[in-house]
Amino acid sequence: MDLTNSNTAKNLEAAFGGESMANRKYLFFAEVTRQLGMSELSKLFRETANQETEHAFAHFRLMHPELVVDDVASLTPEQKKAIASRCLELAIEGETYEYMTMYPEFAQQARTDRDGNAVVEFEAQEAESREHAQIFRKAASNFGFLTSIENYHANKYSEALQALDGIAAAPKVKSDNPATQKWICRQCSMIYDPAIGDVDSGIAPGTPFDAIPADWKCPICGAEKKMFVPYEEAIAA
């Protein structure tokens, strides 16, 4: 099913959100009625919540067919890795939106409305979403799902093999433009790209490396800024 730029894609997303919200709402009702001693009603809410979960899963499978696993035994290690990597990518994307955009806007509106309790709640959730995004990024690193680092290592290995055969490595050059000059961590090979920045650490896209605060650390291994060196890229043929 091709959902590119279709209204059905938007409807599926709305339906997924609705079913997901119903699931959490009914679980809340189940807890309330359990505390009231109404066990049968609590059970009804919990069973209905489980049904809403299945509905949400069905919608999400249509939204993201690349995550559907019909026969896990038939998947190659590379395919399994691609699916897990996509899950982490979507998780990071969602958490980043929450702490960069959604909760800050909600908190600002609550301040305008002078609702102190809501401000505290939104700010707490903003901090938690930031933490979740960092955890997911760390997981991506631990499981080897960071493509730029993997590509860098793969290229280095390829150059080493070529050297054994007497083949010289392709010439490399570093950018003279701070806006495009990438930097690489000597400890873990994480590559800082000014165009992307490091939003989890508060570094906005478009920030040159020299403009990053001195106390900034590598988001992957925690190395200090001084551990980074200019990244040299192969000259295109």
C-alpha positions, -999 to +999 in steps of 0.1 A: +000+000+000+015+033-011+006+059+015+029+086+002+012+120+005-022+104+009-051+114+031-053+078+042-019+081+058-031+110+078-062+091+088-042+061+099-020+083+120-051+099+136-067+065+142-035+051+157-034+081+181-070+077+190-067+040+197-035+045+217-051+072+237-081+050+244-058+022+256-041+044+282-074+061+292-090+027+299-060+015+318-064+046+340-101+039+345-092+003+354-069+015+381-094+040+394-122+014+396-098-011+411-091+013+439-128+018+444-132-020+449-151-025+416-131-055+404-155-065+376-157-030+361-119-027+364-115-060+346-138-047+318-118-016+313-085-036+312-099-061+287-111-032+265-077-015+268-061-046+254-085-047+224-076-010+217-039-020+217-046-046+190-064-020+169-035+005+173-010-022+163-031-030+132-030+007+122+007+010+129+015-020+107-002-003+078+017+029+085+050+012+087+051-020+067+089-021+069+084-032+105+061-060+099+077-094+107+058-124+092+085-150+094+114-141+116+133-173+107+135-161+071+152-128+079+189-123+075+209-107+103+211-076+081+173-075+077+168-079+115+193-051+121+175-028+096+142-034+114+155-027+148+174+003+136+142+017+121+124+012+154+151+032+172+150+059+145+113+064+150+117+064+188+144+090+187+124+111+162+093+110+185+112+118+217+132+146+201+100+163+188+085+161+223+114+178+241+124+202+213+090+213+202+059+199+219+065+202+256+083+236+254+053+250+235+029+234+260+048+248+290+049+283+275+011+282+270+006+270+305+027+299+318+005+323+298-025+306+313-009+309+348-013+272+354+017+263+376+008+227+379+007+222+342+040+240+338+057+217+362+042+186+345+052+197+310+087+207+320+091+173+338+080+155+307+103+176+285+133+165+306+121+129+305+117+129+268+152+143+264+165+115+286+146+089+266+160+102+233+195+099+248+189+064+259+177+054+225+207+070+209+229+052+233+212+019+224+217+027+187+254+031+195+256-001+216+239-022+190+259-008+162+231+010+145+249+043+139+254+043+101+280+071+099+303+054+123+299+020+107+306+035+072+337+052+086+350+019+100+341+000+069+360+025+047+391+023+070+391-015+067+387-013+030+417+011+028+438-013+049+429-042+026+438-021-005+471-011+011+480-048+015+475-051-023+496-021-029+467+002-038+470+037-025+441+052-007+420+079-024+432+114-015+412+131+012+406+167+021+390+186+050+366+215+043+378+251+049+342+262+055+333+261+092+296+257+082+304+224+065+336+211+082+329+178+100+348+167+131+354+132+143+358+118+178+392+101+182+377+078+208+346+064+192+346+078+156+314+097+161+312+124+134+299+158+142+282+174+112+274+211+115+244+207+092+228+183+117+241+196+150+235+177+183+199+186+192+200+162+222+227+184+237+211+217+227+233+222+197+211+234+169+215+224+133+239+248+115+262+252+145+299+252+135+321+230+157+340+261+169+308+276+182+300+246+204+305+253+242+338+240+255+321+217+280+302+199+253+309+161+252+306+134+226+270+122+227+281+087+221+311+080+243+313+112+265+347+122+253+356+159+257+354+183+228+392+184+226+391+148+215+377+158+182+398+164+151+388+177+116+373+149+095+389+144+061+367+131+033+377+113+002+378+136-029+350+126-053+362+110-085 
